Amino acid sequence: MSLMDGFGRKIDYLRLSVTDRCDFRCVYCMDENPTFLKRDDVLTLEELSVIAQAFTELGVERIRLTGGEPLVRTDLSVLVRKLAKLPGLKDLSMTTNGSRLTKFAHVMSGNGLQRLNISLDTLDPERFAQVTRKGNLERVLDGIDAALDADFERIKLNAVVMKGKNDHEVLDLVNFARDKGVDISFIEEMPLGAFDSDRREQTLCTSEEVRALIEPSYPLTPSSERTGGPARYYRMADSDIRIGFISPHSHNFCHECNRVRVTVKGELLLCLGNENSVDLKRVLRDNDGSVEAVKQAIITAMKVKPEKHLFGHEEGTQILRFMSLTGG
């Protein structure tokens, strides 16, 4: 079975948030003093499993676990083990800030997690502390090494590039990825959260600008490889790693959108750049955790999935929920 939206796009990728909590307070992701959800508002382990089962029975083949920071959830390894056994699921991955990988990398790999995306915006300890507001760079670097030792199928670094903040480190990050033998994607800052619009204009660094910083040292050749998400990949002649670019501002990729998100509150977000959602938690709790009820709600929701997001500054669009509440 294939899950289709109203514009004929096949939906085969779910980003599933397991918590809104995080041990960092990254400036582009979360308010400095966030208010976290109450326990009753958060999906239980069983509810997360039912939602994942419903999506896989509808043809979803990829699930990425997101947060907040997924590894602050103490029962995550149990969820990973359950999801890894779902029939039809071909790819189970997770996005993490890396701070807890020294403890959990081998556990997650052993329970069936196949791939990791690790956020790393800077290699400067002081700047790292500023961007994350409370993170420790050495701990993350140790976590990356632990992940490399844990036999994941693939590891990728994610870097949000902000002009005047860390854009001068682009080449350093590429060299770090080359040395570690891991892929790296550079991401245009998403316009989510209650930020000042002038700050957005001043810090937005487009994918073209990032590429221009890399090309003099490493000419990039376009690749047709895809990993299920919106990244466009490039290769270098003298390395096996891939460099990806995720460009929600400069290159709208909505025409081939294949994904939806479920927040830890159970909101089925049909588009990253729109506020419309469907309350799957209510469906679950009103129907005794019925997989079939969830499947029907998902099918109905696909009819109102928007055609595209509106991230351009000229449209004046601003999504007030922070990325930490969106689920990556």
Secondary structure, 3 states (H helix, E strand, C coil): CCCECCCCCECCEEEEECCCCCCCCCCCCCCCCCCCCCHHHCCCHHHHHHHHHHHHHCCCCEEEEECCCHHHCCCHHHHHHHHHCCCCCCEEEEEECCCCHHHHHHHHHHCCCCEEEEECCCCCHHHHHHHHCCCCHHHHHHHHHHHHCCCCCEEEEEEEEECCCCHHHHHHHHHHHHHHCCEEEEEECCCECCCCHHHHHHHECCHHHHHHHHCCCCCCEECCCCCCCCCEEEECCCCCCEEEEECCCCCCCHHHCCEEEECCCCEEECCCCCCCEEEHHHHHHHCCCCHHHHHHHHHHHHCCCCCCCCCCHHHCCCECCCHHHHCC
